[in-house]
Amino acid sequence: MTALHLLLLSLFFTILAVDQCHGACAEVDSDTEAVAGQGFKLGCISCKRRSEVEGSATVEWYFRAKGDADFIHIYTYNENGPTIESDNFMDRVDWNGSKRSNDIQDASIYLLNVTFNDSGTYRCFFNRILFYDNYEYNTVVSKVVHLTVVAKATRGTASIVSEVMMYVSIIGLQVWLLIEMIYCYRKIAAAGEEALREAAFFRSNPPSYSRIPRFEGIV
């Protein structure tokens, strides 16, 4: 299978994946490592399976610190806007999700000035209402993020693997291009040598017109 065929297949499956996510929403997992003293985005995305159905959602965030047994309510977002529910997060949380719409699918929040006390488990809840012609359907979707706060940023395994795969792909494409160039050069060289042999043959064996039969007396 040629590289062009592989590229077309990759593009085809990418289009299918985008179509299954309805083109505008993809449930990407949140990062899980924050650096103390910096900001951090807590990702929480819940895509509707049928984008043509109208809906409305409210969001609630809960937090359980390491060593604690219970979750505490820290944040609410609804049609009236955001509300910080915990004094420990007062003035440290900004909404980073869907805007200008009650049909929330991205409920991400942004933590300001992260501290080591922010390490723990975060859980967000989507309380969603889907509006059909004759009835309303209520659903609750929850997402969990296990956050670790470190003093200095470290590269994750996924990042290292991605970079290695990128370099492997680049080297592989360069090798493939070199092989194609050598193959084409050999074909062109072979065709040139064949043309030279034919030219040399005709030079050493010119056609004799005396051998051409003549037909006389034919009207």
Sequence and secondary structure as in RCSB ss.txt:
>XXXX:A:sequence
MTALHLLLLSLFFTILAVDQCHGACAEVDSDTEAVAGQGFKLGCISCKRRSEVEGSATVEWYFRAKGDADFIHIY
TYNENGPTIESDNFMDRVDWNGSKRSNDIQDASIYLLNVTFNDSGTYRCFFNRILFYDNYEYNTVVSKVVHLTVV
AKATRGTASIVSEVMMYVSIIGLQVWLLIEMIYCYRKIAAAGEEALREAAFFRSNPPSYSRIPRFEGIV
>XXXX:A:secstr
  HHHHHHHHHHHHHHHHHHTTTT        EEETTS EEE  B   S TTSEEEEEEEEEEEETT SS EEEE
EEETTEEEE  GGGTTSEEE S  S SS  B  EEESS  GGG EEEEEEEEEEEE SS EEEEEEEEEEEEEEE
SS    HHHHHHHHHHHHHHHHHHHHHHHHHHHHHHHHHHHHHHHHHHHHHHHHS   GGGS    S  
